[in-house]
Amino acid sequence: MEIFDPLSLKTVFQICIAAVFVYLYMMFITRVTGKRTFAKMTSFDFAVTIAMGSILADAVNKPVSSLMPALVSIALLAGLQALFAKLLSSSNAAQKVMTNSPILLMENGTILSGNLKKALVSQADLMGKLREANVLQLSEVKAVIFETTGDISVLHTDKELDVDSIIMEDVKKSA
């Protein structure tokens, strides 16, 4: 058995060509549908990004059998993503129905244990996020929000400031 038989070189060449083509195609799709196509703004955005990654991996690794279906699938997902984003940005009702609301996990230095349980976030996870945000005292924490993406935002300061109401407008006080 040869290490570099002609069949494997042909396969490597096909994979290389497919990778370059898929890369250029993704640049085109992103330009047409916008940056939100790969943004992680909602759980739906995240799911679409993961799906696209899986489709692209198949297209690059098996270019002969899956390149055209992958291109169609990516275009369809990107189009749906753009439509979904347009709908969310133009309708508050659609946003309320189609997306999760952020959940308040801490407010003014107080841990909201009930919200932690409903969000399935442990106190240890919360403390880890506070450390990542360089919080030294719980009293510095104005708010900790479990975002729709699954990220945790920590708003803190050592100054006597309140969080502007618009920042907290869509955050559920109790889950």
N, C-alpha and C positions, 0 to 999 in steps of 0.2 A: 504494500500500500504506500503510495506516494503522499507526501505531505501536501504538495501543491498540484493536485490533479486538475485537469482542465475544467471539470465540472465545478469544483469548489471555487476556482478563480472566477468562473462565470457568475456564480452565485454571489461572491464578494463584490464583483463589479456591479451586479444588479442592485444589491443592497446600497452600495455607494451612490449610484445614480438615483435610486428611490429616496435616499436620505436627503440629497441635495434638492430634488424636486419637491419633496414634502416640506422641507424647510422654506423654500421660496413660496410654495402654496400657502403655508401658514402666515408668512409675512403679508401676502396678498389678502388673505381672509381677515387678518387683523386690521389692515388698512381700510378694508371695505366696511367691516362691522364695528370697528372701534376697539379701543383698549379694554373696554369692559368685558370683551369676549374671554379674557384670561384673568380678570380681576376676581378677587375673592371677597365680594361684597355681601353675598347672601349664601345660604347653604346650597341653593340651586346653582349659583355661579361655581361654587366649589365642585359640585357633582358633575357639572358639564365639563369643567377643566380636567377632572380625573378621567371622564369618559373619552374626551379628545386625546388625552395622553395614551390611553389604552389602544384606541383606534390607530393612532400614529405609530405606536410601537409595532403593531401587527403589519401596518403598511410598509414599514422600513424592513422588518425582518422577513416578511413573505411578500416581496413586491410583485411577483408574478400573479399570485392568486388574490391579493387583497388591495392592490393600489387603487383601482377605480372605485370599488365599494367604499374604501376609506375616504377618498376625495368627496364623494357624494355625501357620506355620513358627516364629515366635518363641515361641509357647506350647510347641510341641514341643521346641525346643532348650532353653528354660528348664527345662522338666520333666525332660529328659534330664540337663541340667546339675545340677539338684537331686538327682536319683537318683544320679548319678556321685559327687557330693560326699558324699552320705550313705553310699554304699558305701565310699569312700575313708576317711572318718572313723571307720567302724565296723570295718574289717577291714585288718589289717596285710598279710595275704596279697594282698588286692586292690590295696593301695597299691604293693606291690613289683612286681606284674605289670603294672599299668596306668599307672604313672608312671615317669619317669626318676629316677635318683638324682643328687643334687648331686655335683659332682666337685671335689676339692681341687686347686687350681692352684698354691698356695704354702703352705708350712708353715714357721713359725719363721724367716722371712727367706730361705728357699730356694725357688727357682723349680723346679717339678716339670715339666720340659720334656716328658716323655712324656705327661703328663696334658694339657698345653697342646695338643699335637698331636692327641690323641684327641678333645679338646673343640673342635678347630678354632678355637682362640683364639691369635692371634699374640702374641709378646712385646710388640710395640708396643701392641696393644690392652690387654694387662695393665698396662703402664706408664701408659697413659692412665687406667685405672680407679684405679690407685694415686694418681696426681696428683689425680683428682677427690675421692678420700678424704683428701686433704691429708697423704699419707704423705711424710715427708722422708727417711727412712732405711729400707732394706729390713729392717734388724734390728728395726724397730718392728712389722713385719707378723707377726702370729700365724698368720693363715690368710687365704687368698683362695679363695672357693668360687664355682664356676660353678653357679648355681642351676638348678632344673628349668625355670624360666621363661625362661632365657637371660640373666637379670641376673647381675651379678658382685658378690658381697658381699666387702667388705674389712674384716677384723677386725684392728685395730691399736691399740697403746698404747706409750708409752715406759716404762711401769711393768713390773716383773717379775711379770706375772700370766699364768696359764695360762687357756686357754679352757675353760669348763665342759664336761665330756664330753657332757652332754645336747644341747648346741648342735651338736656335731659327730657325733652319733649316727648319722644317716642318710647322712653324707657318705662317698663312696667315696675311699679313700686312693690307689688307683691305678685308673685308668679302664680 
